[in-house]
Amino acid sequence: MNYKTKLNHVQQLFTKQQYDQLIENSKNPDQDHAPVVKFFNPRGAATWLISELDGPVFSLSVAFGLCDLGMGSPELGYVSLDELVGIGYVERDLHFKGIKPMSEYAADARARGAILV
């Protein structure tokens, strides 16, 4: 996948409203934000709930959230959007609404061994 294709795909990961909220959340990193967007791999078991975005989408952006690669150990951490795009099969859940703080999603996911929302 060439850089221009990657760039277009990264820009399509978020709506403008989601992007703005992710950037705003990153200004208050000590707050327990609700996730803004959910990504998943329709060809696998990976799921990501993202609450913050550091840096512009046009470079190697890093997002913070709950990451579940489908191996039974979801964890809070940082993920490179460039790496997500590199997977090639990442989609945004169009119906997801973050309704509780990330810490609650993390506790539920750890107890179940997976993100189940």
C-alpha positions as CSV (number, residue, x, y, z in Angstrom):
1,M,0.0,0.0,0.0
2,N,1.6,3.3,-1.0
3,Y,1.7,6.4,1.2
4,K,-1.2,8.2,-0.7
5,T,-3.4,5.2,-0.3
6,K,-2.6,4.9,3.4
7,L,-3.2,8.6,3.9
8,N,-6.7,8.3,2.3
9,H,-7.5,5.3,4.4
10,V,-6.4,7.0,7.7
11,Q,-8.5,10.0,6.9
12,Q,-11.5,7.7,6.4
13,L,-11.1,6.1,9.8
14,F,-12.9,9.0,11.5
15,T,-15.7,11.5,10.9
16,K,-14.7,15.1,11.4
17,Q,-16.7,15.2,14.6
18,Q,-14.9,12.1,15.9
19,Y,-11.5,13.4,15.0
20,D,-12.2,16.7,16.8
21,Q,-13.4,14.9,19.9
22,L,-10.3,12.6,19.9
23,I,-8.0,15.6,19.7
24,E,-9.9,17.5,22.4
25,N,-9.7,14.4,24.7
26,S,-6.0,14.2,24.2
27,K,-5.7,17.7,25.8
28,N,-6.9,16.2,29.1
29,P,-5.0,12.8,29.3
30,D,-5.7,12.4,33.0
31,Q,-9.4,12.2,32.5
32,D,-11.2,8.9,32.0
33,H,-12.8,9.6,28.6
34,A,-15.4,7.4,27.0
35,P,-14.3,5.8,23.8
36,V,-15.1,7.9,20.7
37,V,-14.7,5.3,18.0
38,K,-14.6,1.5,17.7
39,F,-12.5,-0.3,15.1
40,F,-12.6,-4.0,14.3
41,N,-11.0,-6.4,11.9
42,P,-13.9,-8.2,10.0
43,R,-11.5,-11.0,9.0
44,G,-10.2,-11.5,12.6
45,A,-10.8,-11.1,16.2
46,A,-9.1,-7.7,16.8
47,T,-11.0,-4.8,18.3
48,W,-9.9,-1.3,19.3
49,L,-11.8,1.3,21.4
50,I,-10.1,4.7,20.9
51,S,-10.6,7.7,23.2
52,E,-7.7,10.0,22.3
53,L,-5.5,10.9,19.3
54,D,-2.1,12.6,19.5
55,G,-0.9,14.4,16.4
56,P,-2.3,15.1,13.1
57,V,-3.8,12.3,11.0
58,F,-1.5,13.3,8.2
59,S,1.6,11.9,9.9
60,L,2.4,8.9,12.1
61,S,-0.4,9.5,14.5
62,V,-0.7,7.6,17.8
63,A,-4.1,6.8,19.3
64,F,-4.9,5.8,22.9
65,G,-7.5,3.2,23.8
66,L,-8.4,-0.3,24.7
67,C,-6.7,-2.8,22.3
68,D,-7.8,-6.4,21.9
69,L,-5.9,-8.5,19.4
70,G,-8.1,-11.5,20.0
71,M,-5.6,-13.4,22.2
72,G,-7.6,-13.1,25.5
73,S,-5.7,-10.2,27.0
74,P,-7.2,-6.8,26.2
75,E,-5.1,-3.9,27.4
76,L,-5.1,-0.1,27.6
77,G,-2.3,1.4,25.5
78,Y,-1.2,3.3,22.4
79,V,-1.6,2.1,18.8
80,S,-0.2,3.6,15.6
81,L,-2.8,4.5,13.1
82,D,-0.2,3.8,10.4
83,E,-0.1,0.2,11.7
84,L,-3.8,-0.1,11.8
85,V,-4.1,1.1,8.2
86,G,-1.3,-1.4,7.3
87,I,-3.5,-4.3,8.4
88,G,-5.7,-3.4,5.5
89,Y,-8.9,-4.8,7.0
90,V,-9.8,-2.3,9.7
91,E,-13.3,-0.9,9.7
92,R,-15.1,1.6,11.9
93,D,-18.2,0.4,13.8
94,L,-20.8,2.9,12.5
95,H,-23.2,2.1,15.3
96,F,-20.9,2.3,18.3
97,K,-21.5,4.9,21.0
98,G,-19.2,5.1,24.0
99,I,-21.5,5.4,26.9
100,K,-19.2,4.8,29.9
101,P,-15.6,5.7,30.9
102,M,-12.8,3.7,29.2
103,S,-11.8,2.2,32.6
104,E,-15.2,0.4,32.8
105,Y,-14.8,-1.0,29.2
106,A,-11.3,-2.1,30.2
107,A,-12.5,-3.8,33.4
108,D,-15.3,-5.6,31.5
109,A,-12.9,-6.7,28.7
110,R,-10.3,-8.0,31.2
111,A,-13.0,-10.0,33.1
112,R,-14.3,-11.5,29.8
113,G,-11.0,-11.8,28.0
114,A,-12.3,-9.8,25.1
115,I,-13.9,-6.5,24.1
116,L,-17.6,-7.4,23.8
117,V,-19.5,-4.3,22.8
